[in-house]
Amino acid sequence: MPVPDCAAPQPPHVPVLLAPILAAMAPVRGVWVDGTFGAGGYARGLLEAGAERVIGIDRDPAALAMAQGWAGEWGARLQLLQGNFAELDRLAGGLVSGVVLDLGVSSMQLDQPGRGFSFLRDGPLDMRMAQAGPSAADLVNSVPEAVLADILYHYGEERAARRIARAIVRARAEAPIATTMRLAEIVASCLPRPKPGQSHPATRSFQALRIAINDEFGALVAGLAAAERALRPGGRLAVVSFHSMEDRVVKRFLQLRSGAAPGANRYAPEAMPEPARFRLTPRRGITADAAELEANPRARSATLRMAERLDTPAGPPPDAAALGLPAPDLAALVAGGRG
């Protein structure tokens, strides 16, 4: 894998929806957690806006290595930790004033062929954010066809999931699938040629495998609960998501924890309402304006949701099904299939 340029003075991408986050959180004070540090864009923005200290957490050691070239300019105001934001309350070590999460894969991970996240350039079929554990190649070459189809359908919303899974199993019987280009070619052979302006045929499949190999939904649910535990009363939560499945989980979590969830089925037993633990600020998601879209096309699919922590004890772990989690039991099947 190419060694990142640790001396680069600037982060390689522009953080999405940073301006509305800072505007809504102003004045930015106290200790904040950037739970998906990446290239450090949100952490920089928070520090420049007046945060006393920012704790930057990332499961990818390469992200923290890249920051070494510029992190020192902030001294003790910037603390970098390797870990999963699912444990951000433990990693933070105490109550904080704010938490920012930028979900999904970062542009710098996509830009490195050796990481295996992208089908645009050939590289090893890896996709591991933490650079540890089973890789995407391990998954596609080992899990049963039915589990593979479920991954593609539930995590990628791929309608041709069964056809693609069947093709992958046939191909791996001839030779292990080891590179991004070979997998992309297998997927593309199952689908019509895209029309101008349409996404690459392998987009949904690569998204699904990345989510599965990194247990992204499991981390998201745990991370939202960890943020609830870590935030002091009046603390602020900001979450940026990039596809509808992520946004649905974030939206339902905040609805449930703010008492704004839609009414239950009238035929179901009436449930006791839980005390509100967040106040939605605002109630709806925020998307990029025209100026940001022109400057940063990556913002096109982004949705920002924010909430303020209330003076109420943190609740029990949220129910995965109530959050609209796609196939709540699939993560266990994936882990079992790889084993």
Contacts in CASP RR format, 6 or more apart in sequence:
PFRMAT RR
TARGET T0000
AUTHOR 0000-0000-0000
METHOD contacts of the structure
MODEL  1
MPVPDCAAPQPPHVPVLLAPILAAMAPVRGVWVDGTFGAGGYARGLLEAG
AERVIGIDRDPAALAMAQGWAGEWGARLQLLQGNFAELDRLAGGLVSGVV
LDLGVSSMQLDQPGRGFSFLRDGPLDMRMAQAGPSAADLVNSVPEAVLAD
ILYHYGEERAARRIARAIVRARAEAPIATTMRLAEIVASCLPRPKPGQSH
PATRSFQALRIAINDEFGALVAGLAAAERALRPGGRLAVVSFHSMEDRVV
KRFLQLRSGAAPGANRYAPEAMPEPARFRLTPRRGITADAAELEANPRAR
SATLRMAERLDTPAGPPPDAAALGLPAPDLAALVAGGRG
1 112 0 8 1.000
1 114 0 8 1.000
1 115 0 8 1.000
2 112 0 8 1.000
2 114 0 8 1.000
4 62 0 8 1.000
4 65 0 8 1.000
4 66 0 8 1.000
4 108 0 8 1.000
4 112 0 8 1.000
5 66 0 8 1.000
6 65 0 8 1.000
6 66 0 8 1.000
6 68 0 8 1.000
6 69 0 8 1.000
7 69 0 8 1.000
8 66 0 8 1.000
8 69 0 8 1.000
8 70 0 8 1.000
9 69 0 8 1.000
9 70 0 8 1.000
10 70 0 8 1.000
11 38 0 8 1.000
11 39 0 8 1.000
11 40 0 8 1.000
11 41 0 8 1.000
11 44 0 8 1.000
11 66 0 8 1.000
11 70 0 8 1.000
12 39 0 8 1.000
12 107 0 8 1.000
12 108 0 8 1.000
12 111 0 8 1.000
13 39 0 8 1.000
13 41 0 8 1.000
13 106 0 8 1.000
13 107 0 8 1.000
13 108 0 8 1.000
13 298 0 8 1.000
14 41 0 8 1.000
14 295 0 8 1.000
14 296 0 8 1.000
14 298 0 8 1.000
15 39 0 8 1.000
15 40 0 8 1.000
15 41 0 8 1.000
15 42 0 8 1.000
15 45 0 8 1.000
15 102 0 8 1.000
16 102 0 8 1.000
16 240 0 8 1.000
16 288 0 8 1.000
16 292 0 8 1.000
16 296 0 8 1.000
16 298 0 8 1.000
16 299 0 8 1.000
16 302 0 8 1.000
17 240 0 8 1.000
17 286 0 8 1.000
17 287 0 8 1.000
17 288 0 8 1.000
17 292 0 8 1.000
17 299 0 8 1.000
17 302 0 8 1.000
17 304 0 8 1.000
18 41 0 8 1.000
18 42 0 8 1.000
18 45 0 8 1.000
19 292 0 8 1.000
20 286 0 8 1.000
20 304 0 8 1.000
21 42 0 8 1.000
21 100 0 8 1.000
21 238 0 8 1.000
21 304 0 8 1.000
21 306 0 8 1.000
22 28 0 8 1.000
22 45 0 8 1.000
22 46 0 8 1.000
22 49 0 8 1.000
24 236 0 8 1.000
24 238 0 8 1.000
24 281 0 8 1.000
24 306 0 8 1.000
25 49 0 8 1.000
25 98 0 8 1.000
25 236 0 8 1.000
25 238 0 8 1.000
26 49 0 8 1.000
27 49 0 8 1.000
27 50 0 8 1.000
28 46 0 8 1.000
28 49 0 8 1.000
28 50 0 8 1.000
28 51 0 8 1.000
29 50 0 8 1.000
29 51 0 8 1.000
29 52 0 8 1.000
29 97 0 8 1.000
30 51 0 8 1.000
30 52 0 8 1.000
30 53 0 8 1.000
30 96 0 8 1.000
30 97 0 8 1.000
31 51 0 8 1.000
31 52 0 8 1.000
31 53 0 8 1.000
31 54 0 8 1.000
31 55 0 8 1.000
31 92 0 8 1.000
31 96 0 8 1.000
31 97 0 8 1.000
31 98 0 8 1.000
32 46 0 8 1.000
32 51 0 8 1.000
32 53 0 8 1.000
32 54 0 8 1.000
32 55 0 8 1.000
32 96 0 8 1.000
32 97 0 8 1.000
32 98 0 8 1.000
32 99 0 8 1.000
32 100 0 8 1.000
33 54 0 8 1.000
33 55 0 8 1.000
33 56 0 8 1.000
33 57 0 8 1.000
33 85 0 8 1.000
33 88 0 8 1.000
33 91 0 8 1.000
33 92 0 8 1.000
33 96 0 8 1.000
33 98 0 8 1.000
33 99 0 8 1.000
33 100 0 8 1.000
33 227 0 8 1.000
33 230 0 8 1.000
34 40 0 8 1.000
34 42 0 8 1.000
34 43 0 8 1.000
34 46 0 8 1.000
34 54 0 8 1.000
34 55 0 8 1.000
34 56 0 8 1.000
34 57 0 8 1.000
34 100 0 8 1.000
35 55 0 8 1.000
35 56 0 8 1.000
35 57 0 8 1.000
35 58 0 8 1.000
35 85 0 8 1.000
35 88 0 8 1.000
35 99 0 8 1.000
35 100 0 8 1.000
35 101 0 8 1.000
36 42 0 8 1.000
36 57 0 8 1.000
36 58 0 8 1.000
36 85 0 8 1.000
36 100 0 8 1.000
36 101 0 8 1.000
36 102 0 8 1.000
36 103 0 8 1.000
36 104 0 8 1.000
36 106 0 8 1.000
37 43 0 8 1.000
37 56 0 8 1.000
37 57 0 8 1.000
37 58 0 8 1.000
37 63 0 8 1.000
37 64 0 8 1.000
37 67 0 8 1.000
37 80 0 8 1.000
38 58 0 8 1.000
38 60 0 8 1.000
38 63 0 8 1.000
38 102 0 8 1.000
38 106 0 8 1.000
38 108 0 8 1.000
39 63 0 8 1.000
39 66 0 8 1.000
39 67 0 8 1.000
39 106 0 8 1.000
39 107 0 8 1.000
39 108 0 8 1.000
40 56 0 8 1.000
40 63 0 8 1.000
40 67 0 8 1.000
42 100 0 8 1.000
42 102 0 8 1.000
43 54 0 8 1.000
43 56 0 8 1.000
43 78 0 8 1.000
46 54 0 8 1.000
46 100 0 8 1.000
47 54 0 8 1.000
47 74 0 8 1.000
47 77 0 8 1.000
47 78 0 8 1.000
51 77 0 8 1.000
51 97 0 8 1.000
52 77 0 8 1.000
53 76 0 8 1.000
53 77 0 8 1.000
53 78 0 8 1.000
53 79 0 8 1.000
54 74 0 8 1.000
54 77 0 8 1.000
54 78 0 8 1.000
54 79 0 8 1.000
55 79 0 8 1.000
55 81 0 8 1.000
55 91 0 8 1.000
55 92 0 8 1.000
55 96 0 8 1.000
56 78 0 8 1.000
56 79 0 8 1.000
56 80 0 8 1.000
56 81 0 8 1.000
57 81 0 8 1.000
57 82 0 8 1.000
57 83 0 8 1.000
57 84 0 8 1.000
57 85 0 8 1.000
57 88 0 8 1.000
57 91 0 8 1.000
58 64 0 8 1.000
58 80 0 8 1.000
58 82 0 8 1.000
58 83 0 8 1.000
59 82 0 8 1.000
59 83 0 8 1.000
59 84 0 8 1.000
59 85 0 8 1.000
59 129 0 8 1.000
59 130 0 8 1.000
60 106 0 8 1.000
60 109 0 8 1.000
60 129 0 8 1.000
60 130 0 8 1.000
60 131 0 8 1.000
61 82 0 8 1.000
61 130 0 8 1.000
61 131 0 8 1.000
62 108 0 8 1.000
62 109 0 8 1.000
62 112 0 8 1.000
62 115 0 8 1.000
62 131 0 8 1.000
63 106 0 8 1.000
63 108 0 8 1.000
64 80 0 8 1.000
64 82 0 8 1.000
66 108 0 8 1.000
67 80 0 8 1.000
71 78 0 8 1.000
71 80 0 8 1.000
72 78 0 8 1.000
81 91 0 8 1.000
83 91 0 8 1.000
83 130 0 8 1.000
84 130 0 8 1.000
84 219 0 8 1.000
85 101 0 8 1.000
85 219 0 8 1.000
85 223 0 8 1.000
85 226 0 8 1.000
86 218 0 8 1.000
86 219 0 8 1.000
86 222 0 8 1.000
86 223 0 8 1.000
86 226 0 8 1.000
87 222 0 8 1.000
87 223 0 8 1.000
87 226 0 8 1.000
88 99 0 8 1.000
88 223 0 8 1.000
88 226 0 8 1.000
88 227 0 8 1.000
88 230 0 8 1.000
89 226 0 8 1.000
89 227 0 8 1.000
89 229 0 8 1.000
89 230 0 8 1.000
90 226 0 8 1.000
92 230 0 8 1.000
94 230 0 8 1.000
95 230 0 8 1.000
95 231 0 8 1.000
95 232 0 8 1.000
96 230 0 8 1.000
96 231 0 8 1.000
96 232 0 8 1.000
96 235 0 8 1.000
97 231 0 8 1.000
97 232 0 8 1.000
97 234 0 8 1.000
97 235 0 8 1.000
97 236 0 8 1.000
98 231 0 8 1.000
98 235 0 8 1.000
98 236 0 8 1.000
98 237 0 8 1.000
98 238 0 8 1.000
99 227 0 8 1.000
99 230 0 8 1.000
99 231 0 8 1.000
99 236 0 8 1.000
99 237 0 8 1.000
99 238 0 8 1.000
100 238 0 8 1.000
100 239 0 8 1.000
100 240 0 8 1.000
101 223 0 8 1.000
101 227 0 8 1.000
101 237 0 8 1.000
101 238 0 8 1.000
101 239 0 8 1.000
101 240 0 8 1.000
102 240 0 8 1.000
103 216 0 8 1.000
103 220 0 8 1.000
103 239 0 8 1.000
103 240 0 8 1.000
103 241 0 8 1.000
103 242 0 8 1.000
103 246 0 8 1.000
104 216 0 8 1.000
104 241 0 8 1.000
104 242 0 8 1.000
104 246 0 8 1.000
105 117 0 8 1.000
105 129 0 8 1.000
105 210 0 8 1.000
107 298 0 8 1.000
109 115 0 8 1.000
109 117 0 8 1.000
109 129 0 8 1.000
110 117 0 8 1.000
110 118 0 8 1.000
111 118 0 8 1.000
113 121 0 8 1.000
113 122 0 8 1.000
113 123 0 8 1.000
113 180 0 8 1.000
114 123 0 8 1.000
114 124 0 8 1.000
114 126 0 8 1.000
115 126 0 8 1.000
115 127 0 8 1.000
116 123 0 8 1.000
116 124 0 8 1.000
116 125 0 8 1.000
116 126 0 8 1.000
116 127 0 8 1.000
116 136 0 8 1.000
116 180 0 8 1.000
117 126 0 8 1.000
117 127 0 8 1.000
117 206 0 8 1.000
117 210 0 8 1.000
118 180 0 8 1.000
118 206 0 8 1.000
119 180 0 8 1.000
119 181 0 8 1.000
119 183 0 8 1.000
119 184 0 8 1.000
119 200 0 8 1.000
119 202 0 8 1.000
119 203 0 8 1.000
119 206 0 8 1.000
120 200 0 8 1.000
121 180 0 8 1.000
122 179 0 8 1.000
122 180 0 8 1.000
122 181 0 8 1.000
123 179 0 8 1.000
123 180 0 8 1.000
123 181 0 8 1.000
124 135 0 8 1.000
124 137 0 8 1.000
124 178 0 8 1.000
124 179 0 8 1.000
124 180 0 8 1.000
125 135 0 8 1.000
125 136 0 8 1.000
125 137 0 8 1.000
125 140 0 8 1.000
125 177 0 8 1.000
125 178 0 8 1.000
125 179 0 8 1.000
125 180 0 8 1.000
125 182 0 8 1.000
125 183 0 8 1.000
126 135 0 8 1.000
126 136 0 8 1.000
126 137 0 8 1.000
127 135 0 8 1.000
127 136 0 8 1.000
127 206 0 8 1.000
127 209 0 8 1.000
127 210 0 8 1.000
127 213 0 8 1.000
127 214 0 8 1.000
128 134 0 8 1.000
128 135 0 8 1.000
128 136 0 8 1.000
128 213 0 8 1.000
128 214 0 8 1.000
129 214 0 8 1.000
130 214 0 8 1.000
134 213 0 8 1.000
134 338 0 8 1.000
134 339 0 8 1.000
135 213 0 8 1.000
136 209 0 8 1.000
136 210 0 8 1.000
136 213 0 8 1.000
137 176 0 8 1.000
137 177 0 8 1.000
137 178 0 8 1.000
138 338 0 8 1.000
139 148 0 8 1.000
139 151 0 8 1.000
139 209 0 8 1.000
139 212 0 8 1.000
139 213 0 8 1.000
139 334 0 8 1.000
139 338 0 8 1.000
140 148 0 8 1.000
140 168 0 8 1.000
140 172 0 8 1.000
140 177 0 8 1.000
140 183 0 8 1.000
140 209 0 8 1.000
141 172 0 8 1.000
141 176 0 8 1.000
141 177 0 8 1.000
142 337 0 8 1.000
142 338 0 8 1.000
142 339 0 8 1.000
143 151 0 8 1.000
143 334 0 8 1.000
143 337 0 8 1.000
143 338 0 8 1.000
144 337 0 8 1.000
145 165 0 8 1.000
145 166 0 8 1.000
145 168 0 8 1.000
145 169 0 8 1.000
146 165 0 8 1.000
147 330 0 8 1.000
147 333 0 8 1.000
147 334 0 8 1.000
147 337 0 8 1.000
148 165 0 8 1.000
148 168 0 8 1.000
148 169 0 8 1.000
149 161 0 8 1.000
149 162 0 8 1.000
149 164 0 8 1.000
149 165 0 8 1.000
149 166 0 8 1.000
150 161 0 8 1.000
150 327 0 8 1.000
150 330 0 8 1.000
150 333 0 8 1.000
151 161 0 8 1.000
151 208 0 8 1.000
151 209 0 8 1.000
151 212 0 8 1.000
151 330 0 8 1.000
151 334 0 8 1.000
152 158 0 8 1.000
152 161 0 8 1.000
152 164 0 8 1.000
152 165 0 8 1.000
152 204 0 8 1.000
152 205 0 8 1.000
152 208 0 8 1.000
152 209 0 8 1.000
153 159 0 8 1.000
153 161 0 8 1.000
153 162 0 8 1.000
153 208 0 8 1.000
154 208 0 8 1.000
154 326 0 8 1.000
154 327 0 8 1.000
154 330 0 8 1.000
155 207 0 8 1.000
155 208 0 8 1.000
155 209 0 8 1.000
155 211 0 8 1.000
155 212 0 8 1.000
155 217 0 8 1.000
155 245 0 8 1.000
155 326 0 8 1.000
155 327 0 8 1.000
155 330 0 8 1.000
156 204 0 8 1.000
156 205 0 8 1.000
156 207 0 8 1.000
156 208 0 8 1.000
156 211 0 8 1.000
156 245 0 8 1.000
157 204 0 8 1.000
157 245 0 8 1.000
158 164 0 8 1.000
158 204 0 8 1.000
158 205 0 8 1.000
158 208 0 8 1.000
160 190 0 8 1.000
160 191 0 8 1.000
163 190 0 8 1.000
164 186 0 8 1.000
164 187 0 8 1.000
164 190 0 8 1.000
164 191 0 8 1.000
164 205 0 8 1.000
167 186 0 8 1.000
167 187 0 8 1.000
167 189 0 8 1.000
167 190 0 8 1.000
168 177 0 8 1.000
168 183 0 8 1.000
168 186 0 8 1.000
168 187 0 8 1.000
171 177 0 8 1.000
171 182 0 8 1.000
171 186 0 8 1.000
177 183 0 8 1.000
177 186 0 8 1.000
180 206 0 8 1.000
183 202 0 8 1.000
183 205 0 8 1.000
183 206 0 8 1.000
184 200 0 8 1.000
184 201 0 8 1.000
184 202 0 8 1.000
184 206 0 8 1.000
187 201 0 8 1.000
187 202 0 8 1.000
187 205 0 8 1.000
188 200 0 8 1.000
188 201 0 8 1.000
188 202 0 8 1.000
190 201 0 8 1.000
191 201 0 8 1.000
192 201 0 8 1.000
193 201 0 8 1.000
194 200 0 8 1.000
194 201 0 8 1.000
207 243 0 8 1.000
210 216 0 8 1.000
211 217 0 8 1.000
212 330 0 8 1.000
212 331 0 8 1.000
212 334 0 8 1.000
215 331 0 8 1.000
215 334 0 8 1.000
216 246 0 8 1.000
217 245 0 8 1.000
217 249 0 8 1.000
217 325 0 8 1.000
217 326 0 8 1.000
217 331 0 8 1.000
218 320 0 8 1.000
218 325 0 8 1.000
218 331 0 8 1.000
220 246 0 8 1.000
220 249 0 8 1.000
220 250 0 8 1.000
221 249 0 8 1.000
221 253 0 8 1.000
221 317 0 8 1.000
221 318 0 8 1.000
221 320 0 8 1.000
221 323 0 8 1.000
221 325 0 8 1.000
222 317 0 8 1.000
224 239 0 8 1.000
224 249 0 8 1.000
224 250 0 8 1.000
224 253 0 8 1.000
224 318 0 8 1.000
225 314 0 8 1.000
225 315 0 8 1.000
225 317 0 8 1.000
225 318 0 8 1.000
227 237 0 8 1.000
228 237 0 8 1.000
228 257 0 8 1.000
228 277 0 8 1.000
228 278 0 8 1.000
228 309 0 8 1.000
228 314 0 8 1.000
228 315 0 8 1.000
229 314 0 8 1.000
231 237 0 8 1.000
231 309 0 8 1.000
232 309 0 8 1.000
233 309 0 8 1.000
233 310 0 8 1.000
233 311 0 8 1.000
234 308 0 8 1.000
234 309 0 8 1.000
234 310 0 8 1.000
234 311 0 8 1.000
235 308 0 8 1.000
235 309 0 8 1.000
236 281 0 8 1.000
236 306 0 8 1.000
236 307 0 8 1.000
236 308 0 8 1.000
236 309 0 8 1.000
237 254 0 8 1.000
237 278 0 8 1.000
237 306 0 8 1.000
237 307 0 8 1.000
237 308 0 8 1.000
237 309 0 8 1.000
238 304 0 8 1.000
238 305 0 8 1.000
238 306 0 8 1.000
239 250 0 8 1.000
239 304 0 8 1.000
239 305 0 8 1.000
239 306 0 8 1.000
240 302 0 8 1.000
240 303 0 8 1.000
240 304 0 8 1.000
241 247 0 8 1.000
241 250 0 8 1.000
241 302 0 8 1.000
241 303 0 8 1.000
241 305 0 8 1.000
242 301 0 8 1.000
242 302 0 8 1.000
242 303 0 8 1.000
243 301 0 8 1.000
245 326 0 8 1.000
247 303 0 8 1.000
247 305 0 8 1.000
248 323 0 8 1.000
248 324 0 8 1.000
249 323 0 8 1.000
249 324 0 8 1.000
249 325 0 8 1.000
250 305 0 8 1.000
251 285 0 8 1.000
251 305 0 8 1.000
252 261 0 8 1.000
252 322 0 8 1.000
252 323 0 8 1.000
252 324 0 8 1.000
253 318 0 8 1.000
253 323 0 8 1.000
254 260 0 8 1.000
254 278 0 8 1.000
254 280 0 8 1.000
254 305 0 8 1.000
254 307 0 8 1.000
255 261 0 8 1.000
255 262 0 8 1.000
255 280 0 8 1.000
256 274 0 8 1.000
256 318 0 8 1.000
256 322 0 8 1.000
256 323 0 8 1.000
257 274 0 8 1.000
257 276 0 8 1.000
257 277 0 8 1.000
257 278 0 8 1.000
257 307 0 8 1.000
257 315 0 8 1.000
257 318 0 8 1.000
258 276 0 8 1.000
258 277 0 8 1.000
258 278 0 8 1.000
258 279 0 8 1.000
258 280 0 8 1.000
258 307 0 8 1.000
259 273 0 8 1.000
259 274 0 8 1.000
259 276 0 8 1.000
260 280 0 8 1.000
260 283 0 8 1.000
264 270 0 8 1.000
264 271 0 8 1.000
274 315 0 8 1.000
275 312 0 8 1.000
276 310 0 8 1.000
276 312 0 8 1.000
277 309 0 8 1.000
277 310 0 8 1.000
277 312 0 8 1.000
277 313 0 8 1.000
277 314 0 8 1.000
277 315 0 8 1.000
278 307 0 8 1.000
278 308 0 8 1.000
278 309 0 8 1.000
278 310 0 8 1.000
279 307 0 8 1.000
279 308 0 8 1.000
279 310 0 8 1.000
280 305 0 8 1.000
280 306 0 8 1.000
280 307 0 8 1.000
281 306 0 8 1.000
281 307 0 8 1.000
281 308 0 8 1.000
282 306 0 8 1.000
285 303 0 8 1.000
285 304 0 8 1.000
285 305 0 8 1.000
286 303 0 8 1.000
286 304 0 8 1.000
286 305 0 8 1.000
286 306 0 8 1.000
287 299 0 8 1.000
287 302 0 8 1.000
287 303 0 8 1.000
287 304 0 8 1.000
288 296 0 8 1.000
288 299 0 8 1.000
288 300 0 8 1.000
288 302 0 8 1.000
292 299 0 8 1.000
293 299 0 8 1.000
293 300 0 8 1.000
320 328 0 8 1.000
321 328 0 8 1.000
END
